[in-house]
Amino acid sequence: MLQRILRMLTKEFLQMLRDPRMRVVVFGVPVIQMTVMAFALTTDVTNIRTAVYDLDRSPASRQLISDFTAGGYFRIEAFFDNEKDIGVYLDRADVRAVLSIPAGFANDIAAGKTARIQLITDGTDSNSTAIAMGYATAIVSTYSNTHMLQRNRANGLHNPEIQVKTITRAWFNSNEESKYYYVPSLIATMLFIFSLLLTSIGIVREKEIGTIEQVMVTPIRRLEFIIGKTLPYMITGYISMTIMLLVAYIIFGVQVHGSLPLLYLLTGIYLCGNMGIALLVSASAVTQQQALLTSFLILMPSVMLSGFMFPIKNMPEIVQHLTWINPMRWYLEILRGIVLKSINMHDLWPAVAAQSCLAIICILAAALRFKKTIA
């Protein structure tokens, strides 16, 4: 079995890399596109998942929380009693922001002092963080100009300098630089695009040039054939990812804060899933043109519904469920978690489990779809 797979690997590498232009496409184009696009991309955000850490628990703090949810920009997902829960929820990406109201908030307002609150945000998405902080500042300003002025008049206070001040802090990306969000996302996108497009023409190319008949008369089994078709593109995918990580570090200063071996291991699962989809397309297509067109039809919704361009939580509920079968959606969670947050398998296991199931299903479906017959 190993000897048959090894011969398939040799054939695939020779067929893929003997053309100098093909070598540029495989190793150069993903890196160039990632680098160029990283300088240009920006996005917008709404409906921010928020948790509340309210130590004051007064009518004043409840009114402030109500103002936060009234505009629809923040959605309260949880209330904390323990400060340690803040890090846990942000690590798991269960919330994007935490509103912290200290004890004595209402007393400071009643005494005519400056009251302070804190908004802690997940800084892995710098654009979302900046928008969340802008929303929070506007909401607190409105609160200060309405509710506090009313309280001051009722108490006979006329100090115009009294206000609520917001202290903001971004975790994982303290300077709110967009490159720390876009560069890892672009790496995932480039890996998906090129593993899908290059692999999708693998089997159908054999049909067009006539070598599929030679494969059919060999003793190689269907699963061995699929493995032999997949491994060369996995290896080239790993090489491309390594180059892109080096470019991300050298040019953009984006480094892997978590476990590099874990990242490479989980990337292999991602590539297997992508190539399973591509080989399924290739086994079903008659011509390379048909395979490429089908790949493009898969490519666009996969990228758009991955959470790269638009937050998944802002999508309609039925579309959110459809993203569960999108390998790129889960890999983005894995990649951002390891590269930016330095989290481990304990927090990543839901995404890893979903990614693994998709990879197994896609590879087995491709193996079952391929038939060693001409008809």
Secondary structure as a PSIPRED ss2 file (coil, helix, strand):
# PSIPRED VFORMAT (PSIPRED V4.0)

   1 M C   1.000  0.000  0.000
   2 L H   0.000  1.000  0.000
   3 Q H   0.000  1.000  0.000
   4 R H   0.000  1.000  0.000
   5 I H   0.000  1.000  0.000
   6 L H   0.000  1.000  0.000
   7 R H   0.000  1.000  0.000
   8 M H   0.000  1.000  0.000
   9 L H   0.000  1.000  0.000
  10 T H   0.000  1.000  0.000
  11 K H   0.000  1.000  0.000
  12 E H   0.000  1.000  0.000
  13 F H   0.000  1.000  0.000
  14 L H   0.000  1.000  0.000
  15 Q H   0.000  1.000  0.000
  16 M H   0.000  1.000  0.000
  17 L H   0.000  1.000  0.000
  18 R C   1.000  0.000  0.000
  19 D C   1.000  0.000  0.000
  20 P H   0.000  1.000  0.000
  21 R H   0.000  1.000  0.000
  22 M H   0.000  1.000  0.000
  23 R H   0.000  1.000  0.000
  24 V H   0.000  1.000  0.000
  25 V H   0.000  1.000  0.000
  26 V H   0.000  1.000  0.000
  27 F H   0.000  1.000  0.000
  28 G H   0.000  1.000  0.000
  29 V H   0.000  1.000  0.000
  30 P H   0.000  1.000  0.000
  31 V H   0.000  1.000  0.000
  32 I H   0.000  1.000  0.000
  33 Q H   0.000  1.000  0.000
  34 M H   0.000  1.000  0.000
  35 T H   0.000  1.000  0.000
  36 V H   0.000  1.000  0.000
  37 M H   0.000  1.000  0.000
  38 A H   0.000  1.000  0.000
  39 F C   1.000  0.000  0.000
  40 A C   1.000  0.000  0.000
  41 L C   1.000  0.000  0.000
  42 T C   1.000  0.000  0.000
  43 T C   1.000  0.000  0.000
  44 D C   1.000  0.000  0.000
  45 V C   1.000  0.000  0.000
  46 T C   1.000  0.000  0.000
  47 N C   1.000  0.000  0.000
  48 I E   0.000  0.000  1.000
  49 R E   0.000  0.000  1.000
  50 T E   0.000  0.000  1.000
  51 A E   0.000  0.000  1.000
  52 V E   0.000  0.000  1.000
  53 Y E   0.000  0.000  1.000
  54 D E   0.000  0.000  1.000
  55 L C   1.000  0.000  0.000
  56 D C   1.000  0.000  0.000
  57 R C   1.000  0.000  0.000
  58 S C   1.000  0.000  0.000
  59 P H   0.000  1.000  0.000
  60 A H   0.000  1.000  0.000
  61 S H   0.000  1.000  0.000
  62 R H   0.000  1.000  0.000
  63 Q H   0.000  1.000  0.000
  64 L H   0.000  1.000  0.000
  65 I H   0.000  1.000  0.000
  66 S H   0.000  1.000  0.000
  67 D H   0.000  1.000  0.000
  68 F H   0.000  1.000  0.000
  69 T H   0.000  1.000  0.000
  70 A H   0.000  1.000  0.000
  71 G C   1.000  0.000  0.000
  72 G C   1.000  0.000  0.000
  73 Y C   1.000  0.000  0.000
  74 F E   0.000  0.000  1.000
  75 R E   0.000  0.000  1.000
  76 I E   0.000  0.000  1.000
  77 E E   0.000  0.000  1.000
  78 A E   0.000  0.000  1.000
  79 F E   0.000  0.000  1.000
  80 F C   1.000  0.000  0.000
  81 D C   1.000  0.000  0.000
  82 N C   1.000  0.000  0.000
  83 E C   1.000  0.000  0.000
  84 K H   0.000  1.000  0.000
  85 D H   0.000  1.000  0.000
  86 I H   0.000  1.000  0.000
  87 G H   0.000  1.000  0.000
  88 V H   0.000  1.000  0.000
  89 Y H   0.000  1.000  0.000
  90 L H   0.000  1.000  0.000
  91 D H   0.000  1.000  0.000
  92 R C   1.000  0.000  0.000
  93 A C   1.000  0.000  0.000
  94 D C   1.000  0.000  0.000
  95 V C   1.000  0.000  0.000
  96 R C   1.000  0.000  0.000
  97 A E   0.000  0.000  1.000
  98 V E   0.000  0.000  1.000
  99 L E   0.000  0.000  1.000
 100 S E   0.000  0.000  1.000
 101 I E   0.000  0.000  1.000
 102 P C   1.000  0.000  0.000
 103 A C   1.000  0.000  0.000
 104 G C   1.000  0.000  0.000
 105 F H   0.000  1.000  0.000
 106 A H   0.000  1.000  0.000
 107 N H   0.000  1.000  0.000
 108 D H   0.000  1.000  0.000
 109 I H   0.000  1.000  0.000
 110 A H   0.000  1.000  0.000
 111 A C   1.000  0.000  0.000
 112 G C   1.000  0.000  0.000
 113 K C   1.000  0.000  0.000
 114 T C   1.000  0.000  0.000
 115 A E   0.000  0.000  1.000
 116 R E   0.000  0.000  1.000
 117 I E   0.000  0.000  1.000
 118 Q E   0.000  0.000  1.000
 119 L E   0.000  0.000  1.000
 120 I E   0.000  0.000  1.000
 121 T E   0.000  0.000  1.000
 122 D E   0.000  0.000  1.000
 123 G C   1.000  0.000  0.000
 124 T C   1.000  0.000  0.000
 125 D C   1.000  0.000  0.000
 126 S H   0.000  1.000  0.000
 127 N H   0.000  1.000  0.000
 128 S H   0.000  1.000  0.000
 129 T H   0.000  1.000  0.000
 130 A H   0.000  1.000  0.000
 131 I H   0.000  1.000  0.000
 132 A H   0.000  1.000  0.000
 133 M H   0.000  1.000  0.000
 134 G H   0.000  1.000  0.000
 135 Y H   0.000  1.000  0.000
 136 A H   0.000  1.000  0.000
 137 T H   0.000  1.000  0.000
 138 A H   0.000  1.000  0.000
 139 I H   0.000  1.000  0.000
 140 V H   0.000  1.000  0.000
 141 S H   0.000  1.000  0.000
 142 T H   0.000  1.000  0.000
 143 Y H   0.000  1.000  0.000
 144 S H   0.000  1.000  0.000
 145 N H   0.000  1.000  0.000
 146 T H   0.000  1.000  0.000
 147 H H   0.000  1.000  0.000
 148 M H   0.000  1.000  0.000
 149 L H   0.000  1.000  0.000
 150 Q H   0.000  1.000  0.000
 151 R H   0.000  1.000  0.000
 152 N H   0.000  1.000  0.000
 153 R H   0.000  1.000  0.000
 154 A H   0.000  1.000  0.000
 155 N C   1.000  0.000  0.000
 156 G C   1.000  0.000  0.000
 157 L C   1.000  0.000  0.000
 158 H C   1.000  0.000  0.000
 159 N C   1.000  0.000  0.000
 160 P C   1.000  0.000  0.000
 161 E C   1.000  0.000  0.000
 162 I C   1.000  0.000  0.000
 163 Q C   1.000  0.000  0.000
 164 V E   0.000  0.000  1.000
 165 K E   0.000  0.000  1.000
 166 T E   0.000  0.000  1.000
 167 I E   0.000  0.000  1.000
 168 T E   0.000  0.000  1.000
 169 R E   0.000  0.000  1.000
 170 A E   0.000  0.000  1.000
 171 W E   0.000  0.000  1.000
 172 F C   1.000  0.000  0.000
 173 N C   1.000  0.000  0.000
 174 S C   1.000  0.000  0.000
 175 N C   1.000  0.000  0.000
 176 E C   1.000  0.000  0.000
 177 E C   1.000  0.000  0.000
 178 S C   1.000  0.000  0.000
 179 K H   0.000  1.000  0.000
 180 Y H   0.000  1.000  0.000
 181 Y H   0.000  1.000  0.000
 182 Y H   0.000  1.000  0.000
 183 V H   0.000  1.000  0.000
 184 P H   0.000  1.000  0.000
 185 S H   0.000  1.000  0.000
 186 L H   0.000  1.000  0.000
 187 I H   0.000  1.000  0.000
 188 A H   0.000  1.000  0.000
 189 T H   0.000  1.000  0.000
 190 M H   0.000  1.000  0.000
 191 L H   0.000  1.000  0.000
 192 F H   0.000  1.000  0.000
 193 I H   0.000  1.000  0.000
 194 F H   0.000  1.000  0.000
 195 S H   0.000  1.000  0.000
 196 L H   0.000  1.000  0.000
 197 L H   0.000  1.000  0.000
 198 L H   0.000  1.000  0.000
 199 T H   0.000  1.000  0.000
 200 S H   0.000  1.000  0.000
 201 I C   1.000  0.000  0.000
 202 G H   0.000  1.000  0.000
 203 I H   0.000  1.000  0.000
 204 V H   0.000  1.000  0.000
 205 R H   0.000  1.000  0.000
 206 E H   0.000  1.000  0.000
 207 K H   0.000  1.000  0.000
 208 E H   0.000  1.000  0.000
 209 I H   0.000  1.000  0.000
 210 G C   1.000  0.000  0.000
 211 T C   1.000  0.000  0.000
 212 I H   0.000  1.000  0.000
 213 E H   0.000  1.000  0.000
 214 Q H   0.000  1.000  0.000
 215 V H   0.000  1.000  0.000
 216 M H   0.000  1.000  0.000
 217 V C   1.000  0.000  0.000
 218 T C   1.000  0.000  0.000
 219 P C   1.000  0.000  0.000
 220 I C   1.000  0.000  0.000
 221 R C   1.000  0.000  0.000
 222 R H   0.000  1.000  0.000
 223 L H   0.000  1.000  0.000
 224 E H   0.000  1.000  0.000
 225 F H   0.000  1.000  0.000
 226 I H   0.000  1.000  0.000
 227 I H   0.000  1.000  0.000
 228 G H   0.000  1.000  0.000
 229 K H   0.000  1.000  0.000
 230 T H   0.000  1.000  0.000
 231 L H   0.000  1.000  0.000
 232 P H   0.000  1.000  0.000
 233 Y H   0.000  1.000  0.000
 234 M H   0.000  1.000  0.000
 235 I H   0.000  1.000  0.000
 236 T H   0.000  1.000  0.000
 237 G H   0.000  1.000  0.000
 238 Y H   0.000  1.000  0.000
 239 I H   0.000  1.000  0.000
 240 S H   0.000  1.000  0.000
 241 M H   0.000  1.000  0.000
 242 T H   0.000  1.000  0.000
 243 I H   0.000  1.000  0.000
 244 M H   0.000  1.000  0.000
 245 L H   0.000  1.000  0.000
 246 L H   0.000  1.000  0.000
 247 V H   0.000  1.000  0.000
 248 A H   0.000  1.000  0.000
 249 Y H   0.000  1.000  0.000
 250 I H   0.000  1.000  0.000
 251 I H   0.000  1.000  0.000
 252 F H   0.000  1.000  0.000
 253 G C   1.000  0.000  0.000
 254 V C   1.000  0.000  0.000
 255 Q C   1.000  0.000  0.000
 256 V C   1.000  0.000  0.000
 257 H C   1.000  0.000  0.000
 258 G C   1.000  0.000  0.000
 259 S C   1.000  0.000  0.000
 260 L H   0.000  1.000  0.000
 261 P H   0.000  1.000  0.000
 262 L H   0.000  1.000  0.000
 263 L H   0.000  1.000  0.000
 264 Y H   0.000  1.000  0.000
 265 L H   0.000  1.000  0.000
 266 L H   0.000  1.000  0.000
 267 T H   0.000  1.000  0.000
 268 G H   0.000  1.000  0.000
 269 I H   0.000  1.000  0.000
 270 Y H   0.000  1.000  0.000
 271 L H   0.000  1.000  0.000
 272 C H   0.000  1.000  0.000
 273 G H   0.000  1.000  0.000
 274 N H   0.000  1.000  0.000
 275 M H   0.000  1.000  0.000
 276 G H   0.000  1.000  0.000
 277 I H   0.000  1.000  0.000
 278 A H   0.000  1.000  0.000
 279 L H   0.000  1.000  0.000
 280 L H   0.000  1.000  0.000
 281 V H   0.000  1.000  0.000
 282 S H   0.000  1.000  0.000
 283 A H   0.000  1.000  0.000
 284 S H   0.000  1.000  0.000
 285 A C   1.000  0.000  0.000
 286 V C   1.000  0.000  0.000
 287 T C   1.000  0.000  0.000
 288 Q H   0.000  1.000  0.000
 289 Q H   0.000  1.000  0.000
 290 Q H   0.000  1.000  0.000
 291 A H   0.000  1.000  0.000
 292 L H   0.000  1.000  0.000
 293 L H   0.000  1.000  0.000
 294 T H   0.000  1.000  0.000
 295 S H   0.000  1.000  0.000
 296 F H   0.000  1.000  0.000
 297 L H   0.000  1.000  0.000
 298 I H   0.000  1.000  0.000
 299 L H   0.000  1.000  0.000
 300 M H   0.000  1.000  0.000
 301 P H   0.000  1.000  0.000
 302 S H   0.000  1.000  0.000
 303 V H   0.000  1.000  0.000
 304 M H   0.000  1.000  0.000
 305 L C   1.000  0.000  0.000
 306 S C   1.000  0.000  0.000
 307 G C   1.000  0.000  0.000
 308 F C   1.000  0.000  0.000
 309 M C   1.000  0.000  0.000
 310 F C   1.000  0.000  0.000
 311 P C   1.000  0.000  0.000
 312 I H   0.000  1.000  0.000
 313 K H   0.000  1.000  0.000
 314 N H   0.000  1.000  0.000
 315 M C   1.000  0.000  0.000
 316 P C   1.000  0.000  0.000
 317 E H   0.000  1.000  0.000
 318 I H   0.000  1.000  0.000
 319 V H   0.000  1.000  0.000
 320 Q H   0.000  1.000  0.000
 321 H H   0.000  1.000  0.000
 322 L H   0.000  1.000  0.000
 323 T H   0.000  1.000  0.000
 324 W H   0.000  1.000  0.000
 325 I H   0.000  1.000  0.000
 326 N C   1.000  0.000  0.000
 327 P H   0.000  1.000  0.000
 328 M H   0.000  1.000  0.000
 329 R H   0.000  1.000  0.000
 330 W H   0.000  1.000  0.000
 331 Y H   0.000  1.000  0.000
 332 L H   0.000  1.000  0.000
 333 E H   0.000  1.000  0.000
 334 I H   0.000  1.000  0.000
 335 L H   0.000  1.000  0.000
 336 R H   0.000  1.000  0.000
 337 G H   0.000  1.000  0.000
 338 I H   0.000  1.000  0.000
 339 V H   0.000  1.000  0.000
 340 L H   0.000  1.000  0.000
 341 K H   0.000  1.000  0.000
 342 S C   1.000  0.000  0.000
 343 I C   1.000  0.000  0.000
 344 N C   1.000  0.000  0.000
 345 M H   0.000  1.000  0.000
 346 H H   0.000  1.000  0.000
 347 D H   0.000  1.000  0.000
 348 L H   0.000  1.000  0.000
 349 W H   0.000  1.000  0.000
 350 P H   0.000  1.000  0.000
 351 A H   0.000  1.000  0.000
 352 V H   0.000  1.000  0.000
 353 A H   0.000  1.000  0.000
 354 A H   0.000  1.000  0.000
 355 Q H   0.000  1.000  0.000
 356 S H   0.000  1.000  0.000
 357 C H   0.000  1.000  0.000
 358 L H   0.000  1.000  0.000
 359 A H   0.000  1.000  0.000
 360 I H   0.000  1.000  0.000
 361 I H   0.000  1.000  0.000
 362 C H   0.000  1.000  0.000
 363 I H   0.000  1.000  0.000
 364 L H   0.000  1.000  0.000
 365 A H   0.000  1.000  0.000
 366 A H   0.000  1.000  0.000
 367 A H   0.000  1.000  0.000
 368 L H   0.000  1.000  0.000
 369 R H   0.000  1.000  0.000
 370 F C   1.000  0.000  0.000
 371 K C   1.000  0.000  0.000
 372 K C   1.000  0.000  0.000
 373 T C   1.000  0.000  0.000
 374 I C   1.000  0.000  0.000
 375 A C   1.000  0.000  0.000
